[in-house]
């Protein structure tokens, strides 16, 4: 109601004042959020809340994109496992898993990189996965049998994820060190 009144400059000042007095009398009955409403300038408060909401929604969208990309990484890892099970070795190029083991190479997208299907098939001798990351977005696949990361795929991103860890560390199973926990299969 106050927002409407504040946005309606054509109303008589005395009417706005009477409504404002009555609204102030109701404030103690309202929840804490309503107490933040400014009778002096409700329009600007409303605009501020919309701006805050838009920022929250944008951040949620970024988190969802990263979650989707993490699921894509898991699908790629499963496809690599199926390829290795069927062929007895890891593929020379990540793209070899599609379309037999995964429909297509999925997109990687994060808050730091636009959507990318790009794959870097890395045959270097990095001692840590992070040493091979070029931060170009897309995927980083280790295709050298001499590498300790042979047959593993990583996001090609060195930025921190929503949990504060380098994004490439989502890959693996061993990005730069041992896994935090042990997995037992029965």
matplotlib code that plots the C-alpha trace (Angstrom):
import matplotlib.pyplot as plt

x = [0.0, 2.8, 4.6, 1.5, 1.1, 4.7, 4.4, 1.2, 2.3, -1.2, -2.9, -3.6, -0.9, -3.4, -4.7, -1.2, -0.4, -3.5, -2.7, 1.0, -0.1, -2.4, 0.3, 2.8, 0.4, 0.3, 4.1, 4.5, 2.1, 4.1, 7.1, 10.7, 10.8, 7.9, 9.7, 12.3, 9.8, 10.5, 7.4, 9.5, 10.6, 9.0, 9.6, 13.4, 13.2, 11.1, 13.6, 16.5, 14.8, 14.1, 17.8, 18.9, 16.5, 17.9, 21.5, 20.4, 18.7, 21.8, 24.0, 21.6, 21.7, 25.5, 25.4, 23.0, 25.2, 28.1, 26.1, 24.9, 28.6, 29.6, 27.0, 28.4, 31.8, 30.4, 28.8, 32.1, 33.9, 31.4, 31.8, 35.5, 35.1, 32.8, 35.2, 38.2, 36.1, 35.2, 38.6, 41.0, 42.6, 41.7, 41.0, 43.7, 41.3, 38.4, 36.1, 36.4, 33.8, 31.1, 28.6, 29.1, 29.5, 28.0, 25.7, 28.1, 30.8, 28.9, 29.2, 31.3, 30.1, 30.9, 30.7, 34.1, 33.8, 31.2, 29.8, 32.4, 32.6, 36.3, 38.6, 42.3, 43.8, 46.9, 50.0, 52.4, 54.1, 52.4, 53.1, 49.9, 46.7, 46.7, 50.0, 48.2, 45.2, 45.2, 42.1, 40.5, 37.3, 36.0, 37.7, 41.2, 41.8, 45.1, 45.8, 49.4, 50.0, 53.1, 51.0, 49.7, 46.5, 46.2, 42.5, 41.2, 39.2, 39.1, 37.4, 40.0, 39.5, 41.7, 39.2, 37.7, 34.3, 31.4, 33.1, 36.4, 38.4, 40.0, 37.4, 39.8, 40.0, 36.5, 38.1, 40.0, 39.8, 43.1, 43.5, 46.6, 46.5, 44.7, 41.0, 39.6, 37.8, 38.0, 35.4, 34.7, 32.8, 31.1]
y = [0.0, 2.4, 1.6, 2.4, 5.7, 6.6, 5.9, 8.0, 11.7, 12.9, 11.9, 14.8, 15.1, 15.0, 11.6, 10.2, 11.5, 9.8, 6.5, 6.8, 7.4, 4.3, 2.2, 3.2, 2.0, -1.4, -1.8, -3.5, -6.2, -6.9, -9.2, -8.0, -7.6, -5.1, -3.0, -2.2, -0.4, 3.2, 5.4, 8.3, 6.6, 3.2, 3.2, 3.3, 0.4, -1.6, -1.0, -2.0, -5.3, -6.1, -5.4, -7.7, -10.4, -10.1, -10.5, -13.6, -15.1, -14.5, -16.2, -19.2, -19.5, -19.6, -22.3, -24.4, -24.1, -25.4, -28.2, -29.2, -29.1, -31.3, -33.8, -33.7, -34.4, -37.5, -38.7, -38.3, -40.2, -43.0, -43.1, -43.3, -46.2, -48.0, -47.4, -48.8, -51.8, -52.6, -51.8, -52.6, -49.2, -45.5, -43.7, -41.7, -38.8, -37.9, -37.5, -41.3, -42.0, -40.4, -41.6, -45.2, -44.5, -41.1, -39.4, -36.4, -34.6, -32.5, -28.7, -27.3, -23.9, -22.1, -18.6, -18.0, -19.4, -19.4, -22.7, -24.8, -28.2, -27.7, -30.6, -30.4, -33.9, -33.4, -35.7, -33.8, -34.9, -32.7, -34.0, -32.3, -31.9, -28.2, -27.8, -28.8, -26.5, -23.7, -22.0, -21.9, -23.6, -26.8, -30.1, -31.3, -35.0, -36.8, -39.2, -40.2, -43.7, -42.3, -39.7, -40.6, -39.0, -41.2, -41.6, -38.9, -35.8, -32.5, -29.1, -26.9, -24.1, -22.9, -20.6, -21.4, -23.1, -22.3, -24.3, -22.3, -25.1, -25.0, -26.1, -28.6, -30.5, -31.8, -34.1, -37.1, -39.4, -37.9, -34.3, -33.3, -35.6, -38.5, -38.5, -37.4, -40.6, -44.2, -45.9, -49.6, -51.7, -54.9]
z = [0.0, 0.9, -2.3, -4.3, -2.4, -2.9, -6.6, -6.9, -6.6, -7.7, -4.4, -1.9, 0.6, 3.5, 2.3, 2.0, 5.5, 7.1, 5.4, 6.5, 10.2, 10.1, 8.4, 11.1, 13.7, 12.1, 11.8, 15.2, 14.0, 10.9, 10.5, 10.6, 6.8, 6.9, 9.5, 6.9, 4.7, 4.6, 4.7, 3.4, 0.2, -0.4, -4.1, -3.8, -1.2, -3.6, -6.4, -4.1, -3.2, -6.8, -7.6, -4.7, -5.9, -9.5, -8.1, -6.1, -9.1, -11.3, -8.7, -8.5, -12.2, -12.2, -9.5, -11.5, -14.6, -12.6, -11.2, -14.6, -15.8, -12.9, -13.9, -17.5, -16.1, -14.3, -17.5, -19.3, -16.6, -16.9, -20.7, -20.3, -17.9, -20.3, -23.2, -21.2, -20.1, -23.7, -25.4, -22.6, -22.8, -22.6, -25.9, -27.6, -27.9, -25.6, -28.7, -29.3, -26.6, -28.6, -29.8, -28.7, -25.0, -24.6, -27.2, -27.6, -25.7, -23.3, -22.8, -20.0, -18.7, -15.5, -14.0, -15.4, -18.9, -21.5, -22.8, -24.6, -26.1, -26.7, -25.8, -25.3, -25.6, -23.5, -24.0, -21.8, -18.6, -16.0, -12.4, -11.2, -13.2, -12.6, -14.5, -17.7, -17.3, -19.8, -18.3, -21.8, -20.7, -22.0, -21.2, -20.6, -21.3, -20.5, -23.4, -22.7, -21.2, -19.5, -17.5, -14.1, -15.2, -18.3, -19.4, -17.0, -17.9, -16.1, -16.5, -18.2, -15.6, -12.8, -11.2, -7.8, -7.9, -5.6, -2.8, -3.1, -4.8, -8.2, -10.7, -12.4, -9.1, -9.9, -12.4, -11.5, -9.8, -8.5, -9.5, -7.5, -4.6, -3.0, -2.7, 0.7, 1.3, 0.2, -1.9, -1.2, -3.7, -2.5]

ax = plt.figure().add_subplot(projection="3d")
ax.plot(x, y, z, "-o")
ax.set_aspect("equal")
plt.show()
